[in-house]
Amino acid sequence: MSGAAGGDRVGPIAAITAGTGALVIRLAGELDGATTPVLHDRLRAVITTGHSHEIMVDLTDVDFCDAATVRLFVVLATEAADQGHSLRLWKARPHIVWLFRQLGAEFLFTDG
């Protein structure tokens, strides 16, 4: 699985790639109240289809993230865990890691 229709970007989702052990979802741009509903629907669909037990969200190309998005990731990680999956974040820029840390959600990050 790669990207959305023909690899075109859908909202904040730049690509979805199934690897050998994990499903990697690469996000890009600004994650805020305007993008959270699309992100919620797409990520929940990925979690419920159960293609991979490990879901990694790559934040390399994310420029901005707000508290609503942090909450969304906490909710989705909890839902994933309830279904036997793990949802982890990685490769975030320092200011985004800082926000997660301030809101007590740094546990979502992996060192990978």
C-alpha positions in Angstrom: 0.0 0.0 0.0 1.5 3.3 -0.9 0.0 6.8 -0.7 -3.6 7.5 -1.6 -5.1 7.1 -5.1 -2.1 6.9 -7.3 0.2 8.2 -4.6 -1.5 11.6 -4.4 -1.4 13.3 -1.1 -4.7 13.2 0.9 -4.9 16.0 3.5 -1.9 15.7 5.8 -1.1 12.1 4.8 1.8 12.1 2.4 2.3 8.4 2.1 1.3 5.0 3.6 3.9 2.3 3.2 3.7 -1.3 4.4 7.1 -2.6 5.4 8.1 -6.0 6.6 7.2 -5.4 10.2 5.4 -2.1 10.4 3.1 0.1 8.5 4.6 3.6 8.1 2.4 6.6 7.7 4.2 9.8 6.6 2.5 13.0 7.4 3.3 16.5 6.1 2.4 20.1 6.5 0.3 21.5 9.4 -1.7 19.3 11.7 -4.4 21.4 13.3 -8.2 21.6 13.8 -8.6 21.8 10.0 -6.7 18.6 9.3 -7.6 16.6 12.4 -10.9 15.2 11.1 -9.3 13.8 8.0 -6.4 12.4 9.9 -8.7 10.9 12.5 -10.7 9.0 9.9 -7.8 7.8 7.9 -5.7 6.6 10.8 -8.7 5.0 12.5 -9.3 3.1 9.2 -5.7 1.9 9.2 -6.0 0.7 12.8 -9.2 -1.1 12.3 -8.1 -2.9 9.2 -5.3 -4.6 11.2 -2.8 -5.0 8.4 0.1 -4.5 10.8 0.4 -4.7 14.5 3.0 -1.9 14.5 2.0 1.5 13.1 4.7 4.1 12.8 3.7 7.7 12.1 6.6 9.6 10.5 6.5 13.3 11.4 9.6 14.4 9.5 7.7 16.8 7.2 5.2 18.2 9.7 5.8 21.9 10.2 3.1 22.6 12.9 1.0 20.6 15.3 -1.5 21.8 17.9 -3.0 20.4 21.1 -6.0 18.9 19.2 -3.6 16.8 17.2 -1.7 15.7 20.3 -5.0 14.6 21.8 -5.9 12.8 18.6 -2.7 10.8 18.7 -3.3 9.8 22.3 -6.8 8.6 21.5 -5.7 6.7 18.4 -2.8 5.1 20.3 -5.2 4.0 23.0 -7.6 2.6 20.4 -4.7 0.8 18.7 -3.6 -0.8 22.0 -7.1 -1.9 22.7 -7.0 -3.8 19.4 -3.6 -5.3 20.0 -1.6 -2.8 17.8 0.9 -0.1 18.7 0.9 3.4 17.3 4.1 5.3 17.7 5.5 8.6 16.4 9.0 9.3 15.2 11.2 11.8 13.5 9.4 14.9 14.8 11.0 18.3 14.8 12.2 19.6 18.2 9.3 22.1 18.6 6.8 19.3 18.0 8.5 17.0 20.5 8.4 20.0 22.9 4.6 20.3 22.6 4.0 16.6 23.2 6.3 16.8 26.2 4.5 19.8 27.6 1.2 18.0 27.2 2.4 14.8 28.8 2.3 12.8 25.6 6.0 12.2 24.9 5.4 8.5 25.6 4.1 8.2 22.0 7.6 8.7 20.5 10.0 6.0 19.7 13.7 6.4 19.3 13.7 4.6 15.9 
